[in-house]
Every structure is written in structure tokens, then in C-alpha cells.
Amino acid sequence: MANQTPVVHAKDLHAGYLPGINILNGCSLTAYEGDLIGIIGPNGAGKSTLLKAIFGQVNVREGQVLLNGEDITNFKANKLVSKGVAFVPQTNNVFPSLTIEENLQMGVFQSPKRFQERFDFVTNIFPDLGKRRSQRAGSLSGGERQMVAMGRALMVDPSVLLLDEPSAGLSPVRQDEAFLRVKEVNQAGVTIIMVEQNARRCLQICDRAYVLDQGKDAYTGTGRELLNDPKMIDLYLGNLADL
């Protein structure tokens, strides 16, 4: 890894939504090709803000975001998508009045000729999306909507997928399905950076994880190392680790 250029390298980020108030206070993160990176920590630690800072949705005041060595700090979302970065927000992540197929078409509206090729790729990972392609997204359950949102993000053939709490609001069974899907997408060759409130399950599937506290990296290590570190659990996760 020493000579490998990170796919995503966020360096010493200071960022926030309101003037003069930072949510991130020197946060850093590195993801190499094929990594599944987890971001965990207490509520209000800046986890989702870090994803949004990478995706140009919150103003980075200090620090840099690099994509394959190129400075993409504060690039707009459409430019990032064209460079292979996709983002799945936690809520409002589908077009409810459109069918599943139409939602997926929205993912390739800039290059519609690729629709069939990408549709085949996505429905190979998520067969239900192909079987139910004519169903309106608004009639789907939370877990099914999450699947559509991930599918639409994959339509652009991203090299990096940013996921904001893919298991939020799902039943335990649906949470397990969501984590399996994340793993399948990662194994298909997509680098994933995932914010997740279910700390234990996140650490079980991720290669490396970052624990944020007050907008800084409090801990980092492999998922297994953090899962078995009682000090880290006690200080930063509390009963979240028991989920």
C-alpha cells in the first residue's frame, strides 16, 4: 500500500454549515481501491458532515479532498459524479412518483445509451429491482427504497460510493440484508465509504473504520481491531456496540 495512491484522501478537513461554526475540526480519512471504510461514533460527531464534505455539499474551509491524487475540494456534485463518485443520502433518496426502472434511468440521464449495460449490472446484484422494475418507488418499504437508491447510484458506474446510514430505520432482518448488499457492491469492485449507526455490524464487515468524536478522528484501525478494543467501545460507542 505504501506506493499506492489513495482513491480518496481527505486531509485535515475543517468544515461546517454556518459561518464561523465548524462541525469538522481537522478530520482525515484515507480509502484505497477496493476498500470498505466505516465511519462510526456518537451522535453529532460529524459523521454525515464528513461524507457531505467529500461530496461538495458542505463548505470545506481548511484542508483538502483528493480523488486519485486530484484536488476535488468543494467540487459540485455533478462534477464529482462525472469523476466516478456517487452519494446515497439517508433520506429522500428516491423519486417516489417514478417506477424503479425510471429511478434507475435517472442514474444514467447523462449517458442513456449505457442504460441496458448498467441495468444488467445493477439487477445482477439486486435481482428484485429487475423483477419489480415497473413498480412505483413510492409504494416500496424503507429497505426496498434503500436498494433503489443504491442501485441508482451504481448506474453511473462509480469507482467510489458514499453511503449515509444505509441501515437507518430498518428492522433487524432488513438491516442484515442492507449490510449484505453493501458487501456485494464492494466485492463488485466499488470502493465504499459508509457512515453507520449500527457500530457492531459496520465493524464486522468493513476493512478499516474511523471513529469520529467532535469532528476529529478519535480512533482508526481495522474493523476487527476496533470491534475487540474495550477502551474504544467504552469511550466512544457505549451501548451502540451491543446492537
VEXSEKOL-239668 format. One record per residue (C-alpha): x, y, z; residue in one letter. Coordinates in steps of 0.5 Angstrom, whole numbers, padded with zeros to 4 digits, always signed. Each point is the difference from the previous one (the first is absolute). Layout:
! residues N
XYZA
...
//
This chain:
! residues 243
+0000+0000+0000M
+0006+0005+0001A
+0001+0002-0007N
-0008-0001-0002Q
-0004+0007-0001T
-0006+0000+0004P
-0006+0000-0003V
-0003+0005+0005V
+0004+0004+0004H
-0003+0005+0005A
+0006+0004+0004K
-0002+0005+0006D
-0007+0002-0002L
-0003+0006+0003H
-0007+0001-0002A
-0007+0002+0002G
-0007+0002-0002Y
+0000+0007+0004L
+0005+0006-0001P
+0006-0001+0006G
-0003-0007+0002I
+0004-0006-0002N
-0003-0007+0001I
+0006-0003-0002L
+0006+0002+0003N
+0006-0003-0003G
-0003-0006-0003C
+0004-0005-0004S
-0001-0006-0004L
+0003-0005-0005T
-0003-0005-0005A
+0004-0005-0004Y
-0003-0003-0006E
-0005-0006+0002G
+0000+0003+0007D
-0007-0001+0004L
+0001+0006+0005I
-0004+0001+0006G
-0002+0007+0004I
-0003-0001+0007I
+0000+0004+0006G
-0005+0003+0005P
-0006+0005-0003N
+0002+0007-0002G
+0008-0003-0001A
+0000+0003-0007G
-0001-0007-0004K
-0005+0002-0005S
+0003+0007-0001T
+0007-0004-0002L
-0004-0003-0006L
-0003+0006-0002K
+0007+0004+0000A
+0003-0005-0004I
-0006+0000-0005F
+0000+0008+0000G
-0007+0001+0004Q
+0003+0004+0006V
+0006+0005-0001N
+0007-0002+0002V
+0003+0006+0003R
+0007-0004+0001E
+0003-0006-0002G
+0000-0004-0007Q
-0004-0005-0003V
+0004-0004-0005L
-0003-0005-0005L
+0005-0005-0003N
+0005+0006+0001G
-0004+0005-0003E
-0002+0006+0005D
-0008+0000+0000I
-0001+0004+0006T
-0007+0004-0001N
-0002-0003-0007F
-0007+0000-0001K
-0004-0007+0000A
-0001+0000-0008N
+0008+0001-0001K
+0001-0006+0005L
-0005-0005-0003V
+0004+0001-0007S
+0006-0002+0004K
-0003-0006+0003G
-0002+0002+0007V
-0007-0002+0002A
-0004+0002+0006F
-0006-0003+0003V
-0003+0004+0006P
-0004-0003+0006Q
-0007+0003-0002T
-0004+0003-0006N
+0005-0005-0005N
-0005-0002-0005V
-0005+0003-0005F
-0007-0003+0003P
-0004+0002-0006S
+0004-0004-0004L
+0001-0007-0001T
+0006-0004+0002I
+0002+0000-0008E
-0001+0007+0000E
+0004+0002+0006N
+0006-0004-0003L
-0001+0003-0006Q
+0002+0007+0003M
+0006-0003+0002G
+0003+0000-0007V
-0004+0006-0003F
+0007+0003-0002Q
+0001-0006-0004S
-0006-0004-0001P
+0003-0005-0005K
+0003-0003+0006R
-0007-0002+0003F
+0000-0007-0002Q
+0007-0002+0002E
+0000+0003+0007R
-0007-0002+0001F
+0002-0007-0001D
+0006+0001+0005F
-0005+0003+0005V
-0005-0005-0001T
+0005-0006+0001N
+0002+0003+0007I
-0007+0002+0001F
-0005-0005-0003P
-0006+0002+0003D
+0001+0007-0004L
-0001-0003-0006G
-0006-0005+0002K
-0003+0006+0002R
+0002+0006-0005R
-0007+0002-0001S
-0002+0002+0007Q
+0000+0007+0002R
+0005+0001+0005A
-0005+0004+0005G
-0003-0007+0002S
+0006-0003+0002L
+0003-0001+0007S
+0006+0003+0003G
+0004-0005-0001G
-0002-0001-0007E
+0001+0007-0002R
+0007+0000+0003Q
+0001-0006-0005M
-0003+0005-0006V
+0005+0006+0003A
+0006-0004+0000M
-0002-0003-0007G
-0001+0007-0003R
+0007+0002+0003A
+0003-0006-0003L
-0003+0001-0007M
+0006+0006-0001V
+0005-0006+0001D
+0003+0004+0005P
+0007-0002+0003S
-0002+0003+0007V
-0006-0001+0003L
-0002+0004+0006L
-0006-0003+0005L
-0003+0004+0005D
-0003-0005+0005E
-0003-0005-0004P
-0003-0004+0005S
-0003+0006+0004A
-0008-0001+0001G
+0000-0007-0002L
-0002-0007+0004S
+0006-0004+0002P
-0001-0005-0005V
+0000+0006-0005R
+0006+0002+0003Q
+0003-0006-0002D
-0002+0000-0007E
+0003+0007-0001A
+0007-0002+0003F
+0000-0006-0005L
-0002+0005-0006R
+0006+0005+0002V
+0005-0006+0001K
-0003-0003-0007E
+0001+0007-0003V
+0007+0001+0003N
+0002-0007-0003Q
-0002+0002-0007A
+0006+0005+0000G
-0003+0006+0003V
+0004+0004+0006T
-0005+0002+0005I
+0000+0005+0006I
-0006-0001+0005M
-0003+0003+0006V
-0004-0004+0004E
-0003+0000+0007Q
+0000-0008+0001N
+0007+0000+0002A
+0001-0007+0001R
-0003-0002-0007R
+0004+0005-0003C
+0007-0002+0003L
-0002-0007-0002Q
+0000+0001-0007I
+0005+0006-0001C
+0007-0001-0002D
+0002+0007+0004R
-0004+0004+0005A
+0001+0007+0002Y
-0004+0002+0007V
-0001+0008+0000L
-0001+0004+0006D
-0002+0007+0000Q
+0002+0001-0007G
+0007-0004+0000K
+0003-0007+0000D
+0000-0003+0006A
+0002-0007-0002Y
+0001-0003-0006T
+0002-0008-0001G
-0003-0006-0004T
-0007-0002+0002G
+0003-0006+0004R
+0004+0004+0004E
-0005+0006+0002L
-0005-0006+0001L
+0005-0003+0005N
+0002+0006+0003D
-0004+0001+0007P
+0003+0007+0001K
-0002+0003-0006M
-0007-0003+0001I
-0001+0002+0007D
+0002+0007-0002L
-0003+0001-0007Y
-0005-0005-0001L
-0004-0002+0006G
-0006-0004-0001N
+0001+0001-0007L
+0005-0005+0000A
-0006-0005+0002D
-0004+0001-0005L
//
